[in-house]
Amino acid sequence: MNGSRPQNPRLIIRQWFLTRNYQRLIWGIPAILGYLAWLVFGICLALWRPDRTETRYAGIAENALAVKDFETARVASQRLLVLGVAAGQKQHSFDLALALNGLGRGKEAGSLLSSIAPIDKPGYLPAHLYLAQTLLVKTNVTPQEIGTAERHLKHVLALDPQSVEANDLLGRIYVRMGQWELAEKHLTEVVPARPETALLLAVVARAQGDTAGAHNWAQRAAKFHREKVEAAKLDKPAHRLAWADATAMLEDYPAAFAIVEAGWRDYDNKIYLYPLGQICALWADSLAKTRPGDLASRFSLIQRGLECAPQNELLLRQLISLTHQQGPEAVGARAALTRMLTEGKATGVLHFALGIDAWQRGQPEEARQHFTLAYENTPQLPSVANNMAMILSLGDLPDLPRALAIIESVLVKFPNNPNFRETRGEILARSGRWREAVTDLEFALPNLAAKGAAHKALAEAYAGLGLRELAEEHKRQANGSPEEKSASR
């Protein structure tokens, strides 16, 4: 155009770089980085989707609760609540309450649960169900707590009338309360999903006097549980015992006994021992009604049951009733017992029963002979006698002399057994024989697994002796120790 030659682009760029003031560039770097940061933030903001964040944190909270990582679940749930997604607020609050409860922050958890599952109106279904379940699994649930659980479950059904869990729990509450019609209503809703509920429905029908209904439900339950046991490669104690319970409700006691005995024989599981004793007790009770003269069979069942479950109160009471007969019946029963003894039937229990009878007739030496032979023939019988002595010493009309005679017959052979000494000590305390009671109880106390009952009896004995400081100390110990004394020593 003006005749000049075009410049080399490389030279132009080189000249530009050589003429720049790089000190100014260095000072401008923070501004450049700031602009870049805003650019990145703007891009992230444009791409950010709250639903994806909620899903991610919800998954973290769910997994953390599943593995009991309550701190992680707490953080994730709190972040979800901060996001403010309205659709999931109650679920996130519920998860946070579970996490807080797991961390031992029960007060905060309770406050959250009350807000999403109030007692006076339907709220968040899972929270209502959780609160009801928490109350009902307590060991010593009070009537007030049962009422609260009932209200929560009613709210669950207001939100979902088909809820299997709520109908099941409500049905069981009404069984406990003896409200049979309501129990039947709710349990009938459950049985299609949970066939095992048929056994409870059989109990409800029998309580209502519906013999045919009880029979039908028991048959249905027996079939279901039998199939579960027979299909399993390993033993299923819960199904086996329910099968036996249903069979016993059908009054087929030999079959019920065989079902449980097979589990004990094949799997050597001690869980079957007490149910074996209970079946024997029901069987013997049935014989007493249908064949009252067949003492031999009843004694055989009582002995068989006590070998499995020495602490079974029903068996012990049946044995006691046989020794309480009066007049011609007592003479006939004694003759029958003696005849059975000569035939070698149920030897240990027979000697024991004859011993009680002899003591009652004022024949202490004869009684001692029978007791000695009873304990030699049946090793389990000392525990049976101990339990019988405790049963006789309790209640509104205790038979303290008879209870004392029985436990003293045991102590002749086992003088240093702490459990037997404790029993005698308690009976002596109830009889007002304070010094003798203290001797037995102080001897037994150091070697007892459960000391609450012994402390309580010692408090009573020392109070009777006028030793108030010792009485108060044992009373304090008794209140601080759970009353663990069971029927079986």
C-alpha positions in Angstrom: 0.0 0.0 0.0 2.8 2.5 0.9 5.5 0.2 -0.4 6.6 -1.1 3.1 7.1 -4.8 3.6 4.7 -6.6 5.9 6.1 -7.3 9.4 6.8 -10.8 10.7 4.1 -11.9 13.2 6.7 -13.6 15.3 8.7 -10.5 15.6 5.6 -8.5 16.6 4.7 -11.0 19.4 8.3 -11.1 20.5 8.5 -7.3 20.6 5.2 -7.2 22.6 6.5 -9.5 25.3 9.8 -7.6 25.5 8.1 -4.3 26.0 5.6 -5.5 28.7 5.8 -4.3 32.4 5.8 -7.7 34.2 5.8 -6.1 37.6 2.2 -4.9 36.9 1.3 -8.4 35.7 2.5 -10.0 38.9 0.4 -7.5 41.0 -2.6 -8.4 38.9 -2.4 -12.2 39.5 -4.8 -12.1 42.6 -7.4 -10.4 40.5 -7.0 -12.9 37.7 -7.4 -15.8 40.2 -10.4 -14.1 41.7 -12.1 -13.8 38.3 -11.3 -17.5 37.7 -12.8 -18.6 41.0 -16.0 -16.7 40.3 -16.1 -18.3 36.9 -15.7 -21.8 38.4 -18.3 -21.0 41.1 -20.7 -19.8 38.4 -20.3 -23.0 36.4 -20.9 -25.2 39.5 -23.9 -23.1 40.5 -25.3 -23.6 37.0 -24.8 -27.4 37.2 -25.8 -27.9 40.9 -28.9 -30.0 41.5 -30.3 -30.2 45.1 -32.0 -33.5 44.4 -28.7 -35.2 43.7 -27.1 -33.8 46.8 -30.1 -35.0 48.9 -30.0 -38.4 47.4 -26.3 -38.7 48.2 -26.6 -37.6 51.8 -29.7 -39.7 52.3 -27.8 -42.7 51.2 -25.0 -41.9 53.6 -27.4 -41.5 56.5 -29.2 -44.8 55.6 -26.0 -46.8 55.4 -24.6 -45.3 58.5 -27.7 -46.1 60.5 -27.6 -49.7 59.2 -24.1 -50.2 60.5 -24.7 -48.2 63.7 -22.3 -45.4 62.7 -24.5 -42.9 64.5 -22.1 -39.9 64.3 -22.0 -40.1 60.5 -25.7 -40.6 60.3 -26.2 -37.5 62.5 -24.0 -35.3 60.3 -25.6 -36.5 57.1 -29.1 -36.0 58.5 -28.4 -32.5 59.8 -27.0 -31.5 56.4 -30.1 -32.8 54.7 -32.2 -30.7 57.0 -30.1 -27.6 56.2 -30.8 -28.2 52.5 -34.4 -27.6 53.3 -36.0 -30.0 50.8 -39.5 -30.0 52.1 -40.5 -33.4 50.7 -38.0 -35.3 52.9 -38.0 -33.2 56.1 -39.8 -35.7 58.3 -37.7 -38.6 57.1 -34.5 -36.6 57.7 -35.8 -35.6 61.2 -36.6 -39.2 61.9 -33.1 -40.4 60.8 -31.5 -37.6 63.0 -33.6 -38.7 66.0 -32.4 -42.3 65.5 -28.8 -41.1 65.3 -29.1 -39.0 68.4 -30.7 -41.8 70.3 -27.8 -44.1 69.2 -25.4 -41.5 70.5 -27.1 -41.5 73.9 -28.8 -38.1 73.4 -32.2 -39.5 74.2 -33.8 -36.1 75.3 -33.0 -34.5 71.9 -34.2 -37.6 70.1 -37.4 -37.6 72.0 -38.1 -34.0 71.2 -37.6 -34.6 67.5 -39.8 -37.6 67.5 -42.6 -35.8 69.4 -42.5 -33.1 66.7 -43.0 -35.5 63.8 -45.1 -38.1 65.6 -47.3 -36.3 68.2 -49.4 -38.3 70.5 -52.7 -36.4 69.7 -52.7 -36.7 65.9 -51.3 -38.7 63.0 -47.8 -37.5 62.0 -44.9 -39.4 60.4 -45.9 -43.1 60.1 -42.4 -44.7 60.7 -41.9 -42.5 63.8 -45.3 -43.5 65.3 -44.4 -47.2 64.7 -40.9 -46.8 66.1 -42.3 -45.1 69.3 -44.9 -47.9 69.8 -42.3 -50.7 69.3 -39.9 -49.0 71.7 -42.5 -48.9 74.4 -43.7 -52.4 73.9 -40.3 -54.1 74.0 -39.6 -52.7 77.5 -39.3 -55.4 80.2 -41.7 -53.8 82.7 -44.0 -51.8 80.5 -46.7 -50.0 82.5 -50.4 -49.7 81.6 -49.8 -46.1 80.8 -47.1 -46.9 78.3 -49.2 -49.6 76.7 -51.9 -47.0 76.3 -49.4 -44.6 74.6 -48.3 -47.3 72.3 -51.9 -48.1 71.4 -52.5 -44.5 70.4 -49.4 -44.4 68.2 -50.4 -47.6 66.5 -53.9 -46.2 65.9 -52.3 -43.2 64.2 -50.3 -45.6 62.0 -53.5 -47.3 60.9 -55.1 -43.9 60.2 -52.2 -43.3 57.8 -52.1 -46.9 56.5 -55.0 -49.2 57.5 -53.3 -52.2 55.9 -50.1 -51.9 58.0 -49.2 -55.4 59.0 -46.9 -54.4 61.8 -49.4 -52.0 63.4 -52.3 -54.5 63.2 -50.0 -57.2 64.7 -48.9 -55.1 67.6 -52.4 -53.8 68.3 -53.7 -57.3 68.2 -51.1 -58.5 70.8 -51.9 -55.5 73.0 -55.6 -56.4 73.0 -54.7 -60.1 73.8 -52.7 -58.8 76.8 -55.7 -56.7 77.8 -58.2 -59.5 77.3 -60.1 -57.5 74.7 -60.7 -60.5 72.5 -63.0 -59.0 69.8 -60.5 -56.2 69.1 -57.6 -58.7 69.1 -59.4 -60.9 66.6 -60.2 -58.0 64.4 -56.6 -56.9 64.1 -54.9 -60.3 64.0 -57.2 -61.5 61.2 -55.8 -58.6 59.1 -52.3 -59.9 59.8 -52.6 -63.7 59.3 -52.5 -63.7 55.4 -49.0 -62.0 55.6 -47.9 -63.8 58.7 -49.4 -67.3 58.9 -47.8 -67.9 62.3 -50.4 -65.5 63.8 -52.9 -68.4 63.5 -51.6 -69.8 66.8 -52.5 -66.5 68.6 -55.9 -66.5 66.9 -56.5 -70.0 68.2 -55.8 -68.6 71.8 -58.2 -65.7 71.1 -60.9 -68.0 69.8 -60.6 -70.3 72.8 -60.8 -67.4 75.2 -64.1 -66.4 73.5 -65.5 -69.9 73.9 -65.3 -70.6 70.2 -64.1 -74.2 70.3 -64.5 -74.8 66.6 -62.7 -71.6 65.7 -59.9 -72.4 68.1 -59.6 -75.9 66.6 -59.4 -74.6 63.0 -56.8 -71.9 63.8 -54.7 -74.4 65.8 -54.8 -76.9 62.9 -53.8 -74.1 60.5 -50.9 -73.1 62.8 -49.7 -76.7 63.3 -49.6 -77.2 59.5 -47.6 -74.1 58.9 -45.0 -74.7 61.5 -44.7 -78.4 60.7 -43.9 -77.6 57.1 -41.3 -75.1 58.2 -39.6 -77.8 60.5 -39.8 -80.5 57.9 -38.4 -78.3 55.1 -35.4 -77.2 57.1 -32.0 -78.9 57.0 -31.3 -77.7 60.5 -33.5 -77.5 63.5 -35.9 -74.6 63.9 -36.7 -74.3 67.6 -39.2 -71.5 67.3 -41.2 -73.3 64.6 -40.9 -76.7 66.4 -42.2 -75.2 69.7 -45.1 -73.4 68.0 -46.0 -76.7 66.2 -46.0 -78.4 69.6 -48.1 -75.6 71.1 -50.7 -75.8 68.3 -50.8 -79.6 68.7 -51.3 -79.3 72.4 -54.1 -76.9 71.8 -55.7 -79.7 69.8 -55.3 -81.8 73.0 -53.1 -84.3 71.2 -50.6 -84.3 74.1 -48.6 -87.4 73.1 -48.0 -85.9 69.6 -47.0 -82.6 71.1 -44.6 -84.3 73.5 -43.1 -86.3 70.6 -42.5 -83.2 68.5 -40.5 -81.5 71.3 -38.8 -84.7 72.4 -37.5 -85.2 68.8 -35.9 -81.8 68.9 -34.2 -82.5 72.3 -33.1 -86.0 71.1 -31.8 -84.9 67.7 -30.2 -81.6 68.6 -29.5 -81.7 72.3 -30.9 -78.2 72.7 -31.8 -77.3 76.3 -34.4 -74.9 75.1 -36.7 -77.9 74.8 -36.5 -79.0 78.4 -39.0 -76.6 80.0 -41.6 -77.1 77.2 -41.4 -80.8 77.7 -42.2 -80.3 81.4 -45.1 -78.0 80.4 -46.6 -80.5 78.0 -46.4 -83.1 80.7 -48.2 -80.8 83.1 -51.0 -80.1 80.6 -51.2 -83.8 79.8 -51.5 -84.8 83.5 -54.1 -82.1 84.1 -56.1 -83.4 81.2 -55.9 -87.0 82.7 -57.1 -85.6 86.0 -60.3 -84.5 84.3 -60.9 -87.3 81.9 -59.5 -90.3 84.0 -59.4 -89.2 87.6 -58.8 -92.7 88.9 -55.7 -93.2 86.8 -53.1 -92.0 89.4 -50.4 -94.2 87.9 -50.4 -92.4 84.6 -50.6 -89.0 86.2 -47.6 -89.7 88.5 -45.6 -91.0 85.6 -46.2 -87.8 83.7 -45.5 -85.6 86.7 -42.2 -87.4 87.3 -41.3 -87.3 83.6 -42.1 -83.6 83.5 -40.1 -82.8 86.7 -37.1 -84.5 85.3 -37.1 -82.0 82.4 -38.3 -78.9 84.3 -37.9 -79.2 88.1 -39.1 -75.6 88.5 -42.4 -76.1 86.6 -45.0 -74.6 89.0 -48.0 -76.4 87.4 -46.3 -79.8 87.9 -45.5 -79.0 91.5 -49.0 -77.8 92.3 -50.4 -81.0 90.8 -48.1 -83.0 93.1 -49.2 -80.9 96.0 -52.9 -81.4 95.2 -52.4 -85.2 95.3 -51.1 -85.0 98.8 -53.9 -82.6 100.0 -56.7 -85.1 99.6 -58.8 -85.8 102.7 -60.9 -88.6 104.1 -61.6 -91.8 102.0 -60.0 -90.2 99.0 -56.8 -89.8 100.9 -56.8 -93.4 102.0 -57.5 -94.6 98.4 -54.8 -92.3 97.0 -52.3 -93.6 99.6 -53.1 -97.2 98.8 -52.7 -96.5 95.0 -49.4 -94.8 95.6 -48.1 -97.7 97.7 -49.2 -100.2 95.0 -47.5 -98.2 92.3 -44.4 -98.1 94.4 -44.3 -101.9 94.7 -44.7 -102.1 90.9 -41.6 -99.8 90.4 -43.5 -96.9 88.8 -42.3 -93.3 89.2 -40.2 -94.3 92.2 -38.6 -91.0 93.2 -41.8 -88.9 92.9 -43.8 -91.6 94.7 -41.5 -91.7 97.7 -41.6 -87.9 97.8 -45.4 -87.8 97.7 -45.7 -90.5 100.4 -43.2 -88.6 102.5 -45.3 -85.5 102.4 -48.4 -87.6 103.2 -46.7 -89.2 106.2 -45.5 -85.8 107.5 -49.1 -84.5 107.2 -50.3 -87.6 109.2 -47.8 -86.9 112.0 -45.4 -89.7 111.1 -42.1 -87.7 110.8 -39.8 -90.8 110.9 -41.7 -92.5 108.1 -41.7 -89.2 106.1 -37.9 -88.9 106.5 -37.4 -92.4 105.2 -39.5 -91.7 102.1 -37.7 -88.4 101.5 -34.2 -90.0 101.8 -35.3 -92.8 99.3 -36.8 -90.1 97.0 -33.6 -88.1 96.8 -31.5 -91.3 96.2 -33.7 -92.5 93.4 -34.2 -89.1 91.6 -31.2 -86.8 91.6 -33.4 -83.9 90.4 -35.8 -84.2 93.2 -33.9 -81.9 95.8 -34.5 -79.0 93.4 -38.1 -80.1 93.0 -38.5 -80.2 96.8 -36.8 -76.8 97.2 -39.2 -75.2 94.7 -42.2 -76.9 96.3 -41.2 -75.5 99.7 -41.0 -72.0 98.2 -44.4 -72.3 96.6 -46.0 -73.5 99.9 -44.4 -70.6 101.8 -45.8 -67.9 99.5 -49.3 -66.5 98.8 -52.1 -65.3 101.0 -52.5 -68.7 102.8 -48.9 -70.1 103.1 -48.4 -73.5 104.6 -45.2 -72.6 106.5 -44.9 -75.8 108.7 -45.2 -78.0 105.7 -42.8 -75.9 103.6 -40.3 -76.0 106.5 -40.6 -79.8 106.8 -39.9 -80.3 103.1 -36.8 -78.1 102.9 -35.4 -79.6 106.2 -35.7 -83.0 104.6 -33.6 -81.8 101.8 -31.0 -80.2 104.1 -30.5 -83.5 105.9 -28.8 -84.7 102.8 -27.5 -81.4 101.5 -26.7 -79.3 104.6 -24.3 -76.9 103.0 -26.1 -76.0 99.8 -26.5 -72.2 99.8 -29.7 -72.2 97.8 -31.4 -74.7 100.1 -30.2 -72.8 103.2 -31.6 -69.6 101.7 -35.0 -71.2 101.2 -35.1 -72.3 104.8 -33.9 -68.9 106.0 -36.8 -67.2 104.1 -39.3 -69.7 105.5 -38.0 -69.2 109.0 -38.2 -65.4 108.6 -41.8 -65.6 107.5 -42.4 -67.8 110.5 -41.0 -65.1 112.8 -38.0 -67.3 113.9 -35.6 -64.4 113.4 -32.3 -65.7 114.9 -32.5 -69.1 113.0 -33.4 -67.2 109.8 -30.3 -65.0 110.1 -28.0 -68.0 110.6 -29.2 -69.6 107.4 -29.3 -66.4 105.3 -25.9 -65.2 106.4 -24.5 -68.6 105.6 -26.1 -68.6 102.1 -25.5 -65.0 101.1 -21.9 -65.0 99.9 -22.5 -67.9 97.5 -25.7 -66.8 96.0 -25.9 -65.7 92.4 -28.9 -63.6 93.0 -28.9 -61.9 96.4 -31.9 -59.6 96.4 -34.4 -62.0 98.1 -31.8 -62.9 100.8 -31.1 -59.3 101.6 -34.9 -58.6 101.8 -35.4 -61.6 104.2 -32.4 -60.5 106.3 -33.8 -56.9 106.5 -37.0 -58.4 107.9 -35.2 -60.7 110.3 -32.9 -58.0 111.7 -35.9 -55.7 112.1 -37.6 -58.4 114.1 -34.5 -58.6 116.3 -34.5 -54.9 116.8 -31.2 -54.3 115.0 -32.4 -51.4 112.9 -29.0 -50.3 111.4 -28.4 -53.8 110.0 -32.0 -54.0 108.8 -31.7 -50.7 107.0 -28.5 -51.7 105.3 -29.9 -55.0 104.0 -33.0 -53.2 102.9 -30.8 -50.8 100.9 -29.0 -53.7 99.4 -32.2 -55.4 98.5 -33.5 -52.3 96.8 -30.3 -51.9 94.9 -30.2 -55.5 93.7 -32.8 -56.8 91.2 -35.1 -59.5 92.6 -33.6 -62.3 90.6 -34.6 -65.2 92.7 -36.4 -67.7 90.4 -38.4 -70.7 91.3 -35.5 -72.9 90.4 -32.5 -72.8 92.7 
